Each structure stands twice: as structure tokens, then as C-alpha cells.
């Protein structure tokens, strides 16, 4: 699917850049992780509302109110196309913004 293709394109880019730099490790910078999580949580409202009101299923813990829908498992709230653009923009910038190599 396009989702897998877009993500593997970005992952391949990161691997290639890390390999070229001879780094032993690559890690997400804490500020970048925090910014991503804040962005995902800020945009989670519509999907969270849908999960609360949809037919009981795997995705909403079979409709039980006891289970809180994990905001950390949310999708990017802007939808797939803006998410894909974000990945492409990161590659095209030619840098590894938000990642630390060592």
C-alpha cells in the first residue's frame, strides 16, 4: 500500500544516511519525540470521538468504557496525504531533522 511505501522510503533514506556517515547508532531526539507526540495528541479528537461511538470492535476495546483509547497509538490526525508529504519533505531537506547519530 502507499502507506508502507511512503514509510519504507523514509526509513530507507535514514538507513542510507546513517550508513554513509559511519554512525553506529541513530536515535530520535527527545525534543523531536515530544513535538511529534504533542502533534498527534492535539489532532486526535475526531478519531477518538469516532472510536467512542462506533460499533464495538478490536479498535475500541470492544466498546468497553473502562478502557481508555490510547492517544499514543493514534494515527497522524491530518490524514495520510499530509503525513506522506511530511515524510517526503524530510527526505528532500537532505538532513536528518530530529535524529541524532553517534
C-alpha positions as CSV (number, residue, x, y, z in Angstrom):
1,X,0.0,0.0,0.0
2,X,1.0,3.6,-0.3
3,X,1.4,3.9,3.5
4,X,4.0,1.2,3.6
5,X,5.7,2.6,0.5
6,X,6.0,6.1,2.0
7,X,7.2,4.9,5.3
8,X,9.8,2.5,3.9
9,X,11.0,5.3,1.6
10,X,11.8,7.4,4.6
11,X,13.3,4.5,6.6
12,X,15.5,3.6,3.6
13,X,16.6,7.3,3.4
14,X,17.6,7.3,7.1
15,X,19.4,4.0,6.8
16,X,21.3,5.2,3.8
17,X,22.3,8.4,5.5
18,X,23.4,6.6,8.7
19,X,25.4,4.1,6.7
20,X,27.2,6.9,4.7
21,X,28.1,8.7,7.9
22,X,29.5,5.5,9.5
23,X,27.5,6.1,12.6
24,X,26.9,3.2,15.0
25,X,23.6,4.4,16.2
26,X,20.6,6.6,15.3
27,X,18.2,7.9,17.9
28,X,15.2,10.2,17.9
29,X,16.0,13.4,19.8
30,X,13.8,13.8,22.9
31,X,12.5,17.2,21.7
32,X,11.5,15.7,18.3
33,X,9.7,12.9,20.0
34,X,7.9,15.3,22.4
35,X,6.9,17.5,19.4
36,X,5.5,14.5,17.4
37,X,3.5,13.2,20.4
38,X,2.1,16.6,21.1
39,X,1.1,17.0,17.4
40,X,-0.6,13.5,17.3
41,X,-2.5,14.1,20.6
42,X,-3.6,17.6,19.5
43,X,-5.2,16.2,16.4
44,X,-6.7,13.0,17.9
45,X,-10.1,14.4,18.8
46,X,-12.1,13.4,15.7
47,X,-10.8,9.8,15.7
48,X,-11.2,9.5,19.5
49,X,-14.9,10.6,19.1
50,X,-15.4,8.1,16.3
51,X,-13.9,5.3,18.4
52,X,-16.2,6.2,21.3
53,X,-19.3,6.0,19.2
54,X,-18.5,3.1,16.8
55,X,-19.7,-0.5,16.9
56,X,-17.7,-2.5,19.5
57,X,-14.6,-3.9,17.9
58,X,-10.9,-4.6,18.4
59,X,-10.2,-0.9,17.7
60,X,-12.2,0.5,20.6
61,X,-11.6,-2.3,23.1
62,X,-14.9,-4.0,22.2
63,X,-16.8,-0.8,23.3
64,X,-15.9,-1.0,26.9
65,X,-15.9,2.3,28.7
66,X,-13.3,1.0,31.2
67,X,-10.6,1.0,28.5
68,X,-9.2,4.4,27.6
69,X,-8.3,4.8,23.9
70,X,-4.6,5.3,23.9
71,X,-3.6,8.6,22.4
72,X,-0.1,7.2,21.9
73,X,-1.5,4.7,19.4
74,X,-3.2,7.4,17.4
75,X,-2.6,8.0,13.7
76,X,-1.4,11.3,12.4
77,X,-4.6,13.4,12.7
78,X,-4.2,15.4,9.5
79,X,-4.7,12.2,7.4
80,X,-2.4,10.2,5.2
81,X,-1.6,12.7,2.5
82,X,-0.2,15.4,4.8
83,X,1.7,12.7,6.7
84,X,3.2,11.4,3.4
85,X,4.2,15.0,2.5
86,X,5.9,15.4,5.8
87,X,8.0,12.3,5.2
88,X,8.9,13.5,1.7
89,X,9.8,17.0,2.9
90,X,12.1,15.5,5.5
91,X,13.9,13.5,2.8
92,X,14.1,16.4,0.4
93,X,15.5,18.7,3.0
94,X,18.6,16.4,2.9
95,X,19.0,16.3,6.6
96,X,18.0,14.0,9.5
97,X,16.0,16.6,11.4
98,X,15.1,15.3,14.9
99,X,17.6,12.4,14.7
100,X,20.9,12.1,16.5
101,X,23.8,10.0,15.0
102,X,26.7,8.7,17.0
